[in-house]
Amino acid sequence: MSSKHRAYFLRKLKAWKDAIIEESRATMAQLQVDSLREPDLADRASSETDWSIELRTRDRQRKLIAKIDCAIRRLYEGEYGYCEVTGEPISLARLEARPIATMTLEAQERHERIEKVSRDD
């Protein structure tokens, strides 16, 4: 991977992380402003369901930030763009689609097949 590619993916990963953090801040600000004290029970239940979904989304994004941080660390250590299983380069198209990818498409498919078989047992 060239230095231009590394710089591009570093910018992409940092921008993605910043966007997630900003969305999270907006959610927290909205939670502080909105009141869940709806007079109607149905309205209150609807609001609580909406916020529950929003908070689950934020939790998934928190986990995604950890993966983004790992990808940034791998970039600095020179490991980014290489499969952690086979050591082969991960295609730029795959990294463009999934910048936090740690395996080549083939290794990922193999991993998912093995995982599926073990879950079926």
SEBARO-752886 format. One record per residue (C-alpha): x, y, z; residue number from 1. Coordinates in pm, whole numbers, always signed. Example, Ala and Ser with C-alpha at 12.3 -4.5 7.8 and 13.67 -1.06 7.14 Angstrom:
! SEBARO-752886
<<+1230; -450; +780>; 1>
<<+1367; -106; +714>; 2>
***
This chain:
! SEBARO-752886
<<+0; +0; +0>; 1>
<<+141; +335; -100>; 2>
<<+176; +632; +134>; 3>
<<-105; +806; -59>; 4>
<<-334; +514; +10>; 5>
<<-239; +511; +379>; 6>
<<-303; +886; +407>; 7>
<<-637; +847; +229>; 8>
<<-755; +569; +461>; 9>
<<-632; +756; +768>; 10>
<<-841; +1059; +667>; 11>
<<-1139; +835; +589>; 12>
<<-1119; +652; +922>; 13>
<<-1077; +972; +1125>; 14>
<<-1367; +1141; +943>; 15>
<<-1587; +835; +1005>; 16>
<<-1498; +836; +1375>; 17>
<<-1560; +1210; +1405>; 18>
<<-1902; +1174; +1239>; 19>
<<-2001; +896; +1480>; 20>
<<-1888; +1100; +1780>; 21>
<<-2082; +1403; +1658>; 22>
<<-2398; +1194; +1611>; 23>
<<-2350; +1058; +1960>; 24>
<<-2319; +1408; +2106>; 25>
<<-2635; +1514; +1922>; 26>
<<-2822; +1214; +2064>; 27>
<<-2707; +1291; +2417>; 28>
<<-2807; +1656; +2379>; 29>
<<-3149; +1554; +2248>; 30>
<<-3197; +1309; +2534>; 31>
<<-3134; +1590; +2782>; 32>
<<-3382; +1819; +2608>; 33>
<<-3662; +1573; +2540>; 34>
<<-3881; +1455; +2816>; 35>
<<-4019; +1104; +2826>; 36>
<<-4308; +1224; +3041>; 37>
<<-4575; +1199; +2776>; 38>
<<-4925; +1231; +2923>; 39>
<<-5061; +950; +2706>; 40>
<<-4934; +600; +2784>; 41>
<<-4922; +501; +2418>; 42>
<<-4719; +813; +2331>; 43>
<<-4483; +747; +2619>; 44>
<<-4433; +385; +2514>; 45>
<<-4365; +497; +2157>; 46>
<<-4110; +754; +2274>; 47>
<<-3937; +504; +2498>; 48>
<<-3919; +251; +2215>; 49>
<<-3770; +513; +1981>; 50>
<<-3507; +610; +2238>; 51>
<<-3428; +247; +2310>; 52>
<<-3358; +187; +1942>; 53>
<<-3149; +504; +1924>; 54>
<<-2942; +402; +2227>; 55>
<<-2884; +52; +2086>; 56>
<<-2761; +215; +1766>; 57>
<<-2524; +436; +1964>; 58>
<<-2394; +130; +2150>; 59>
<<-2317; -45; +1820>; 60>
<<-2142; +271; +1703>; 61>
<<-1938; +280; +2024>; 62>
<<-1813; -68; +1938>; 63>
<<-1746; +50; +1583>; 64>
<<-1527; +333; +1718>; 65>
<<-1309; +70; +1889>; 66>
<<-1268; -106; +1554>; 67>
<<-1186; +223; +1383>; 68>
<<-925; +295; +1651>; 69>
<<-772; -49; +1590>; 70>
<<-759; +20; +1215>; 71>
<<-587; +355; +1278>; 72>
<<-336; +182; +1507>; 73>
<<-269; -79; +1237>; 74>
<<-213; +204; +988>; 75>
<<+51; +361; +1210>; 76>
<<+215; +22; +1273>; 77>
<<+222; -66; +902>; 78>
<<-16; -361; +940>; 79>
<<-320; -197; +780>; 80>
<<-437; -351; +456>; 81>
<<-298; -696; +529>; 82>
<<-507; -996; +628>; 83>
<<-458; -1094; +991>; 84>
<<-513; -1461; +898>; 85>
<<-317; -1509; +575>; 86>
<<-92; -1203; +569>; 87>
<<-201; -1132; +212>; 88>
<<-291; -777; +105>; 89>
<<-659; -684; +137>; 90>
<<-790; -537; -188>; 91>
<<-834; -161; -203>; 92>
<<-1194; -214; -317>; 93>
<<-1266; -411; +2>; 94>
<<-1096; -150; +219>; 95>
<<-1293; +124; +44>; 96>
<<-1617; -60; +116>; 97>
<<-1515; -165; +469>; 98>
<<-1220; +41; +594>; 99>
<<-1202; -159; +918>; 100>
<<-1163; -493; +736>; 101>
<<-898; -717; +890>; 102>
<<-929; -1011; +651>; 103>
<<-933; -1064; +277>; 104>
<<-1273; -1145; +135>; 105>
<<-1177; -1511; +96>; 106>
<<-1052; -1539; +456>; 107>
<<-1367; -1364; +583>; 108>
<<-1593; -1601; +388>; 109>
<<-1400; -1901; +522>; 110>
<<-1429; -1764; +876>; 111>
<<-1805; -1712; +838>; 112>
<<-1855; -2064; +699>; 113>
<<-1667; -2215; +995>; 114>
<<-1862; -1995; +1236>; 115>
<<-2192; -2102; +1078>; 116>
<<-2101; -2471; +1097>; 117>
<<-2003; -2441; +1464>; 118>
<<-2330; -2259; +1542>; 119>
<<-2531; -2532; +1368>; 120>
<<-2377; -2803; +1588>; 121>
***
